């Protein structure tokens, strides 16, 4: 069971990461990983959890950007094709 302090740290971190991601469109991993590591999670678990946060956050942020017409879908899809092929 998580302590109240741990829950509060996670909530504050989550709100901060959400706000920064929404404003900048950047990944929250750079903030999530150090916080989770300082809380005692292994580096690998911190990275994995940070990536999970990104997977959950990205569609929400994308929705907001699409809603406000701040997305170039054509450019995004073109770049995604390159990103998908890059690691191969």
One Martini backbone bead per residue (centre of mass of N, CA, C, O) as a GRO file, in nm:
protein
   88
    1UNK     BB    1   0.097   0.036   0.022
    2UNK     BB    2   0.058   0.363  -0.018
    3UNK     BB    3   0.149   0.645   0.089
    4UNK     BB    4   0.051   0.964   0.117
    5UNK     BB    5   0.316   1.087   0.023
    6UNK     BB    6   0.345   0.924  -0.240
    7UNK     BB    7   0.081   1.013  -0.367
    8UNK     BB    8   0.147   1.316  -0.370
    9UNK     BB    9   0.402   1.303  -0.543
   10UNK     BB   10   0.264   1.172  -0.788
   11UNK     BB   11   0.050   1.392  -0.838
   12UNK     BB   12   0.238   1.634  -0.871
   13UNK     BB   13   0.402   1.513  -1.098
   14UNK     BB   14   0.167   1.464  -1.293
   15UNK     BB   15   0.072   1.758  -1.320
   16UNK     BB   16   0.340   1.872  -1.417
   17UNK     BB   17   0.378   1.692  -1.663
   18UNK     BB   18   0.112   1.764  -1.799
   19UNK     BB   19   0.167   2.065  -1.831
   20UNK     BB   20   0.437   2.046  -1.988
   21UNK     BB   21   0.326   1.873  -2.220
   22UNK     BB   22   0.099   2.068  -2.309
   23UNK     BB   23   0.286   2.313  -2.370
   24UNK     BB   24   0.541   2.157  -2.532
   25UNK     BB   25   0.510   1.840  -2.630
   26UNK     BB   26   0.678   1.682  -2.444
   27UNK     BB   27   0.832   1.468  -2.257
   28UNK     BB   28   0.806   1.324  -1.918
   29UNK     BB   29   1.058   1.143  -1.860
   30UNK     BB   30   1.266   1.356  -1.747
   31UNK     BB   31   1.088   1.366  -1.473
   32UNK     BB   32   0.994   1.080  -1.388
   33UNK     BB   33   1.255   0.918  -1.347
   34UNK     BB   34   1.386   1.071  -1.107
   35UNK     BB   35   1.152   1.047  -0.910
   36UNK     BB   36   1.132   0.736  -0.905
   37UNK     BB   37   1.426   0.687  -0.823
   38UNK     BB   38   1.406   0.848  -0.549
   39UNK     BB   39   1.170   0.635  -0.454
   40UNK     BB   40   1.326   0.335  -0.542
   41UNK     BB   41   1.331   0.276  -0.823
   42UNK     BB   42   1.445   0.146  -1.077
   43UNK     BB   43   1.566   0.252  -1.367
   44UNK     BB   44   1.400   0.062  -1.547
   45UNK     BB   45   1.122   0.117  -1.411
   46UNK     BB   46   1.126   0.422  -1.459
   47UNK     BB   47   1.131   0.412  -1.765
   48UNK     BB   48   0.881   0.237  -1.812
   49UNK     BB   49   0.687   0.430  -1.665
   50UNK     BB   50   0.745   0.677  -1.840
   51UNK     BB   51   0.644   0.547  -2.103
   52UNK     BB   52   0.357   0.501  -2.003
   53UNK     BB   53   0.291   0.795  -1.962
   54UNK     BB   54   0.327   0.871  -2.261
   55UNK     BB   55   0.107   0.682  -2.375
   56UNK     BB   56  -0.123   0.826  -2.216
   57UNK     BB   57  -0.067   1.135  -2.283
   58UNK     BB   58  -0.051   1.170  -2.594
   59UNK     BB   59  -0.356   1.150  -2.679
   60UNK     BB   60  -0.448   1.393  -2.515
   61UNK     BB   61  -0.267   1.607  -2.641
   62UNK     BB   62  -0.351   1.558  -2.932
   63UNK     BB   63  -0.646   1.629  -2.901
   64UNK     BB   64  -0.602   1.924  -2.821
   65UNK     BB   65  -0.443   2.006  -3.075
   66UNK     BB   66  -0.666   1.926  -3.277
   67UNK     BB   67  -0.895   2.104  -3.162
   68UNK     BB   68  -0.693   2.370  -3.226
   69UNK     BB   69  -0.536   2.328  -3.494
   70UNK     BB   70  -0.206   2.224  -3.410
   71UNK     BB   71  -0.185   2.021  -3.670
   72UNK     BB   72   0.025   1.840  -3.904
   73UNK     BB   73  -0.062   1.556  -4.037
   74UNK     BB   74   0.116   1.520  -4.285
   75UNK     BB   75   0.390   1.561  -4.139
   76UNK     BB   76   0.350   1.351  -3.916
   77UNK     BB   77   0.323   1.098  -4.094
   78UNK     BB   78   0.588   1.125  -4.243
   79UNK     BB   79   0.767   1.108  -3.989
   80UNK     BB   80   0.661   0.837  -3.876
   81UNK     BB   81   0.772   0.662  -4.098
   82UNK     BB   82   1.068   0.722  -4.032
   83UNK     BB   83   1.062   0.634  -3.736
   84UNK     BB   84   0.975   0.336  -3.792
   85UNK     BB   85   1.239   0.276  -3.975
   86UNK     BB   86   1.495   0.356  -3.809
   87UNK     BB   87   1.535   0.098  -3.600
   88UNK     BB   88   1.595  -0.134  -3.834
   0.00000   0.00000   0.00000
